Amino acid sequence: MTGQFQDIQYRQNAGQPDVFFYIPGQPSPELTPAGLPAASLIATGSGGFFQLGVHWDLNQSQLQDLQQYLRRQLPDLTSAPQLAMEGLTVDDVKLVLQMADGSTDVLATSASAGFPPFAALFNVSLDEAHFAQASMALSGREKVMQVLYEISRQSLVSCTATISGDARPDLQELDPGADVEACRSQVDSSIANGRLQLTVSGDEAGDELHSELGDRTIGSAKDHAAAVLQRMLAGAGDDLDAAHLLPSATLSDTRSIKLVRGADIGKWFSGGNTIKLSVAASPAPDASGNIKRSFKMGFDPKDFPIAFIQVSSGTAKELLRPPGFSPVTLALDSAKAVTITTNYTDGGPAYQVQVDARGEAPLTPQQLGFCLVAFDGSARKQSGATQIKIRVKYLPASNGSQDERTINWRWGDWTDSWYLVSRDSGLGGVLEYSWQETASDGSVADHPAVKTGETQVKL
């Protein structure tokens, strides 16, 4: 059983009728402690900066509403519906802006956290035109800015092909000693002239008739029909009725299905829940061209190997120190870049990056030399694997810190993610991983080591 409640898709587990898998609807904003969208828009002289946190999942209220709906729809359930998200992979999260001339620009593409609630954070620098459009969306104008989650999921699809009709004329036309190839040619000819009928049903029917799986299924049904004709010619088909030929074949395969879930950001700031989002201008330079700017962390640094962070420009220097990494304020020359120097507790060298003195966006893990990597085995779980063990090595190309870990998946959603010290704006090296998979029948398959420069790995 499948269905939709509000914008949430769900399906019932055939083997466990009390278990339901769901696919969430629209993405939602991350919220501040005050319950407002976690967004900020900072104006500068030539544009500005935009920051927004989003996620894609069901909150507790939505889960309860879905459970109550299923209980009303299916009163014969023996227990409360058990809900679980489908095995999904978020490929990309995009921030899209429609311009005044009707064109569409992708402002940024972010990787999600790799596991529910698939949180993503955007930090975007905007020119004057894009800033004006973003301001409209954050003032409640709809159909201007949207966030899109591009998703893929593994699904088992099947196809059944059936050949029916009166095969007696075919038996008369065939030589009694005809081989299976001649019988197959006879089947093709009879289908072509309409004496035998070919029907295809299942996930690969209709527009998918000529897909690879559909072609294989049709071929298998024709081979079956040819074998039946050969048995009849040999006199071994006493249990078969030539007047009502009905051979069929059913094949299944795992397919990657692409989905997109989007939300109109303007709606988060409009209607009865209008949010007064402050749009603060960056401090104007004084007569000597200096400004005061604060620097703060844009994430929780508790589990990051950071010894301290130095913020400097010219003679102005300040440190963000553990454990709180409290914000610091510097008097800066607005025309000079600011150097962010991150020092680590792992003994490796410091990492530097430069930022605009006039910006106000908080510091991100990427600016501090960290790279998020994620492994996703949900497709293997959907395919019937019961356990996976992965060995992952990070091999830096330059100053990154080597990292090695083992991932064991048996329960849960079979996803994992963590930050590496890459001392680079990206991965700055490669990941080398090997994995061992246990199938549902207990057999074990070892997969040799693979190297990749991608930060999002899907098994």
N, C-alpha and C positions, 0 to 999 in steps of 0.2 A: 504494500500500500504506500502510495506517495501522495503528497498534497502540499498546500501552501497556506500558512497562517500569517496574515498581514504581509510582510515581505520576506518571511522566513520559509525556506523550503525544508521539507522533512520527508523521511521515508522510514517505514517500519522494517525492522529486521525480521526476515522470513523465519529464521530458526528460533528467535526469541521475541515473541510478539510484544513484550513489555519494553523492548529497547527500541529507541528511535534515534536516527542520525539526522542532524540538521545542518543547513548552510545559512549563515546569517545574511541579513539583508544589507541595509546601508551602513557604511562606516560611520563612526561617531567621533566627536572631538574628545581629546583628553580634557579633564576638568580640573580647575583649581580647587583649593579647599573651600572656596566660596560657591562652588557649583557652576562656575562660568567656564566657557571654552578657554583652554590654555593657549592663547594666541597673543601676539604682540606685533604692533606695527610702529616702526620708528622712522620718522621723517628726517632726511638730510637735505642739504641744499640741492642735490641733483637726483633725488629719488628717495630710497630708504631701504629698510630691512624688514623682512617679514618672518615671523617664527610661528609654527603651528604644530601641535601634537595631535595625532589621530590614532585610532585603533579600530579593529574589526572583530566583533564578537557579540554575544548576547549578554546583557547585564542580568542581575538576579531577578529583577522584575519581569523582564522578557521571558526568562526561563520558566518562571512560575506561571505566567500567562499561557505559554505554550503547553505546559503540563495540564493546566485546567482545560484548555481547549481540547486536547487529546482525550481527556477523561470524558468530556461531554460527547465527543464524536464516537468514542469507542467504550461504551459503558460496560462491555464484557471483559475488559482488562482485569486480570486477577490482582494487580498491584499498580502502584503509581508509575507512570511512564518514566523510564530512565533515559535521560537525554545525553547525547555525546555529539561533538562536532564531527562531521565527515573528515576523512583523511585528506587534507588539502595542503597545497603549497602556494604561498604568496610569492609570485615571481617578481613583481614590482609594485610600488606605490607611487602614483604620479599626482602632481599638483598642476592643474590645467587652468589656464586663464583665457577667457574670450576677450579679444581686443575690440576697440570701438569700431573698427572697420569690418568686423565679423570674422576675422581670422582667429585661429586658436594657437596658443603657445603653451608648450609644456615647460613650466617654470623650473621644475626640479623632479628628479626621480630618486626615490629613497628605497633602501632595503628595509623590510620589516624585521622585527625581532626574531622571526623564524618559527614562532610558536604562539598559540593563543595568549593574549588577545591581539597578536600581530601589530604591536605598537610601532609607529613610525614618527620620526621628527623631521620637520623641514626647517632649514635656516636658509633664507633666500635673500640675495641682494637684488634690488629692483631699480631699474632706471625710472625716469620721470613718468613715462607713459604707462609702464606696468604698475608703478606705484599708485597712479590715479585709478586704474581699474581695480586693483586690489582693495583700495579704500572704499570703493563703491560696494564691493561684496561684503566687506566687514561692517558696512553701514546698513546691511539688510537687503541690498539689491540682489535678486535671484538671477540665475542663468548667466552669471559672470565668472565665478570661480567654482571648481569642483575638485574633489579628491577621488581618484580612481584606484581601486585595488584590482590588479590583474592576477588571476588565480588559475591554477591548474589542479586537476584531480585525476586519479587513476580510476577507471570504471571498467567493469567486466561487461562486454557487449557480446551478444550472441546472434546467430543467423541460422535459420532453418530453410532449406530448399527441398521442395517436394515435386516429384514428377508423377503425373497421373494420366490415365487414359487406357485405351484398348490397344494392347501390344500384339494382338493376333496377326494383323497385317505385317508387322515387322518380322515376326517369326517366319511367315511365309516367304518374305523377301530374302531372308538370310540363308546362307548355306548351312546345312545341319552341322558341319564341322567348323563353323566360323569361330575365329579366335576373339579374345576380348576387345582387341582394337577394332575389328570389324563391327562388333556389337556396339561399341561406343560411337562409331561413325553413324550407325543406324539410329541411335538415340538422338544424336545431334540433328540428323536429317528430319526425323519425325517431329522434333520440337520446332524446327524451322518452318515446316509446312503445316504446323498446327494440329497434327494428329495426336501428339502427346502435349500435355500442358505442364509448364514449369511455373511454380509459384514460390515466392520468397517472402518470408516473414521474419519478424524480430527487429533488433536494433539496426541491422544492416539492410533493411528493405527500403523501398522508395528511392530517394535520391542517392542512397548509399549502395544501390544494387551493384554498381561496378567498382566498389571498393575492393581492396585486396582480400579482406575476409569474405565478402560476398562472392567474389570470383572463386575462392577456394571452396566455399560451401557448395556452390553450384556444380563445380567440377567433381566434388565428392559425391553429390547426388547422381550425377550422370554416370560416374564410375560404378555406383551401386546398381543403377538401372541396367548398365551393360552386363554386369555380373549376373543379374537376375535372368536376362535374356539368354546368356550362355548356359546357365543351369537348365533352363527350359528346353533349349535345343538339344542338350545332352540327355534329356529325359529324367533329370534329377529334381525337377520342380513340381512334384506332385502336390506339394503344399501351397503352391502359388496359383493365382488366378490370372491368366493372361489377359482376360477381358477387363480386369480392374487392376492394372499395374499401379503400385503406390509406393515406390522406394523413396526414401528421404535421407537427408543428412543434416546434422546440427553441429556447428562449430562455434567456439567462443574464443575471445581474445581480450587482452587488456589494452585499453586505449586512454590516452591523455586527453581530457576534455578541458577546454579553456572557458573560463568565466570572467566576467567583469562586474564588480559591485562598486557603485559610485554614490556620492552624496553632493548635493548643492550646498556649498559652504554658506552662501547667502542666507539660507533658511535657518542656520544656527544663530543668526543675528537679527532675525526679523519676526514679524507677527507679535503675538501677545507676550512672547518671551524675549522681546528686544533687549539686547545687551549693549550697554554703554561702554564701548571699548575705547580706552584712552589712546590717542595718537599723539605721542610725545615727540617734539622736535629735538634733535641733537643740540647740545649747547653751542651757542654762537661763539666764534673766536673773539677774544678781547682785542684791544688795539694792537697788541704785539703778535697776534695770530695764535695764541694759546687757548686751549679749551680744557675743561675738566671732564674726565671720563672714568666711569666705574667699570671694573672687570669682575665678573663672578662666574661660578661654575653653572653650566646648563644641564648638569646631570649629577647623580649621587656618586661621589668618588670613593666611597667607603671601601670597595673591593678592588680598587685599581692600585697598582704598585707605584704610586706617586710619592716622591720624597718632598718636593716643593715645586712651585711654579713661580718663575720670575717674569714680571712684566716690565719692560723698559723701552724708553725712547729718549735718545740724547742722554742727559744727566738724570732724568727722572727714572727711578726704579722702585718697585714694591714687590713683596713676596706674598703669595697665597700659600699658607702653611696648614699642615694637618693639625688636629684631626678635622676641623670644621671647614678649612679653606675659605675663610670669610672673605667677602668682597674687599677690593682695594680701590682707591681713587687716586688718579695721577693728574698733574697739570702737564699737558702735552702740547707740542707744536702740531697744529692741525694738518700741516702740510707733510709731516713725516710719518712713515709707517711705524707701527708698534711691534716690537719683537716679543713673542711669547716663548720662553725657554722652559721646557719641562725636564725636571730631574727625577730619576727613577730609583726605586729601592732595590732593583735587581742588579745593580752594579754596572750597568751598561752606560753608554754615553748619553748626554743630554740631547734633546731634539728641539729645534727652533722652527718657528713659522712666523710670518709677518701678517698683521691685520691692519685694516684702515683705522686710523685714530678717531675718525668721526662716527664709526659704527657703535651700536649699543647691544648687539646680539651677544648672549652669553657664550662662554667657551664650550666647545663640543669635544667629545673623545677624539675625533679625527684631527682637530687642531692640536691636540696634545700627543699625537703620535700613536694612537690606538686604532686598531682595525677590527671591526666586528666580522666574525666568520660564523656560518651556520650550516649544520648538517641536517638533512631531512630524509628519513627512511619511511615516511608514511606510505609511499607507493609499494614498498616491499611488504609492509604489513597488510595492505589491502590485497596483495597478491597471494597471501596465505602464509607468509613467513611467521614463525613464532618467536624467533630470537635473532638478534644481530649484535655482533661485537666488532667495533671499529677501532683501529689504531691510527692516530693522526699525528703527523709530525709537521711542524712549521719550519721551513728551511729559508731563512732570510737571505736576500741577495746582498744586503749591505749591513746596516747597523741594527737591524731588528734582533730581538731576543728569541733564541730557539725555544720552541715549545713542543711538548709531547704529551699526549693524553690518550686514555682509552675510554670509549663510550660503550656502554652495555644497554641494549634496549630489549625489554621483554614486556613491560607494562607501559602505560601512558600513551602519548601521541607520537613517539618515535621522532622527536626533534630535539636538537640541542644547539646552543649558540654561546659564544664567549668572545672576549676581546683579547687580541694579541698585541704585544708591544712591537709594532712594526717600525716605529720611528720613520714613518713615511706617510704621505697623504693617502695611500692605498694599502695593498697587501705588502708590497715591497719584497716579494719572494714568491715561493710556491708552497702549496700544501701537498704532502705525500700521505696517502691513506690506503690501507688495505682493510678488507672486512670479511667476516665469516658469517654465513647465514644458515640458520636452521629452519628447514621446511616443516610443514605440518605433519609429514610422515616420519619425522625424526632424522632425515638425511641431512648431512652437513656439506656445504659448498664453501670453499675458500677462494676468495677473489684476490688476485695479485695486486701489488702496490701500483697505484696510479698517481701521477703528479698533475696538479692543476694550478692555474693562476687565478681561478675564480674563488670568490669568497662565499658563494652560496652553492653548496654541493647537495645534489639530489641523487640518492641511490636508486 
